[in-house]
Amino acid sequence: MRLGIKVIMGCDIAAHDMKEEVIAILRKKGYDVTDVGTSGPDHGDFSDAAELVANGIQSGEYQRGVLICGTGIGMCIAANKFHGVRAALAYDVFPAALASADNNTNVLCTGAWVMESAEKCAKMIETWLLVQYTGRDVEGMERASVIENQY
């Protein structure tokens, strides 16, 4: 486990139950996970959760964020609208690891409807948390930063 890393996690109503199970698994493994919603299976929109997680990343209080909705697509689109958030969509361990190693993501999005189980989802998230950015594409990240600052 990467010590000291703080994770913020949110979801919409489609992923409430999955999120609850995943958080329990990660906390049992010793991860510091803050749950920002939904408040229950009948409340919460994906954009609300994306904003809360993005704000946590932007403030620097959290190093990593996780967003779960039905497919993860809406969460990923919403999260990437926030300055400083680099969100990726993954449904398996390998793309999640690459999202961290190659793309230096700070938010991982996934879908409760497409994940086989909470255990597999937690394993994917844990892999993403453990893999560190390799810095191999620093030039590409710098170009992306220049482009981002033009808009």
N, C-alpha and C positions, 0 to 999 in steps of 0.2 A: 504494500500500500504506500502511496506517496503521502508521507506525513504532512500535516498542515494544510492540505488542500481542502477548500470549502466548496461544497456543491450546493447549488440551488435548483430545485426541481418543481415543475408545474405541469398541469395537464388541462384538458377540457373534459366535458362530461363523458365522452366516449371512452376515455382512458382512466377514469377515476380508480376503478378496482385494480387495474394493472399497476398504476403508480403506487398505490398503497402497498401492494405486495413487493414491488421492486425496492421501495424505500426500506421496508422491513428487512429485506435480504441484505441490502448494502449497509444498513446500520449495524446489523448483526456481525458483519465483517469488519466493523470499526470505522466506516466512512462517516464523515460529518456532513449530513444531508439536511438542508432546510426545505421544508415543504411549503410552497406558496399557493397551493390550490390545486384543484377546486375545493370548495368547502364541503361538497357532498356530491353524490351522483346525480343530483337534479339541478346543479348550479354551475355556471362557468362557461365562458366562451374561449376559444383557442387564442384569440387576440389579447384577451386580458392576461392569461398566463404567460404568453410570449413577452408582453410588456414588463411584467413583474420580474421575470428571469433576466431579460435584457438589462433592466435597470440595476439589478444586482451585479451583473457583470460590469456594466459601465462604471458603477461606483467603486469597483475594485474590492468590494467586500467578499465577493466570490470569484474563484478562479475558473470554475467550470459550471455550466448549466445544462440541464436536461429537460427537454420538452417532449411530451407524449400526447398525441391526439389519435384519431381513428387511423389515419395513414401516416402521419408525420409531415405530410406535404404542406399543409396550411401553417403548421407551427414553424417550419423551416423558412417559408416565404416571409411570414410575419417577423421572425427573429432577425433575419438578415436586413431588415429595414432600419435597424438601430445601429448607429455609429459605434464602431469598436466590437461589434458582434460578428463572429465568423461561425455560422451554423452550417452543419452538414446533416444530411439524412442518411440513416443506415438501418438495415434490418438484420445485420449479421456481424460477427466479430471481425472478419477481415476488412470490410470497408470502414468499420469504426476505427480500427487500428490505423488504417491509412489516413483517415480524416485527421487524426492527431499527428501522426508522424510526418506526413507530406503536406498537409494543409493548415496545420497549426490552429485547428478549430478550438473554440472555447464554449460552444454549445452543440450538443448532440440531440437530434430530433429522431423520433421513431414513431411507429404506429402500433397501437394495441390490437388492431384488427389483423395485423399481418405477422405479429410475433407469436411464436409457438407457445411460449409460456413466460411467466414472470422470471423464472430461473434463467432462461436463455437471454431475456432482456437484461437482467442484472449482470450476467456474464459479459455481454456485449459492452455495457456501460463501464464495467470494471476494467475491461481491456482498454477501452478508450481513455480512462483515467490514468492507467499505468503507463501507456505508451507516451513517450515524450517526443516533441517536435525535433526532427533531425537537422533542420536548418538547411537542408539540401536545396530548397527553392527560395533562398533569401532574396535573390535578384527578382524573382517573380513576385514575391510578396511586396518588395519595394515598388515595383511597377504598379501593382494593384493599389498601393497606398497613394501613389501619385495620381492615379486615375480617380480614386475615391475622393481625393481632396479637390479635384476640379469641379465637382458637382455640389 
